[in-house]
Every structure is written in structure tokens, then in C-alpha cells.
């Protein structure tokens, strides 16, 4: 069994049997990343609801979140507010963006280009 925390090579992976791994645990992964780097970041490139449900937990732990996932920003207001409150309390950052129409990024355009410039 491979027991290196720092990395795993493609050769190592191809030689492993499925029973050598462990079940995925996004909370445990965030704890591990935070223990290794003060500026840990989770990048969610899914549209998965179970992953979206983790944002508030990650932000509370001080883990930064970057995503194009729209579920938290367009879902229940309580979940959105919890994420915003947790980010503010821990100092973590939540980077999100979405697109409309022909794939044009809209949030950054509205917040930075239009609102902040007057």
C-alpha cells in the first residue's frame, strides 16, 4: 500500500486495487488541506448539490472556495447567507461566477465593471 501524503504518481494509481483507498470525505479533505497550508482552497467544478452543501462548512473552517456552481447563489437564501457569514467570520474567500446567454460572465461584470466604477 502507498503511504505518502505528499503525492501519488500515475504509476502508483494504476497499480492500486480499489480496496486500498478510502471513501471520499469532503469535510476530511478540507481539514487535511487546511492542516497543510494556511491558504487552503477547494475548487468545485461540479453542479453537484452534495458538494454545494459543503461550502458553508469549508468557509467556516477558513478554506477558500472557488466555483462556477450556481446552486448556492441561486438556492435557499438561508444557505447563501450562511456561506457569506462564515466567509466573513473566518476571513475565507468565496469566488463564484456564472454565465448567461453566449457564455458571458455576468457577476464579475456587474459587481466590478458596473457597480464599483459608478
Secondary structure, DSSP 8 states (H G I E B T S, - for coil): ----SS---HHHHHH--GGGS----HHHHHHHHHHH-TT-EEEE-S--HHHHTTHHHHHHHT-EEEE---HHHHS-HHHHHHHHHHHHHHT--EEE--EETTTEE-HHIIIIIIITT-
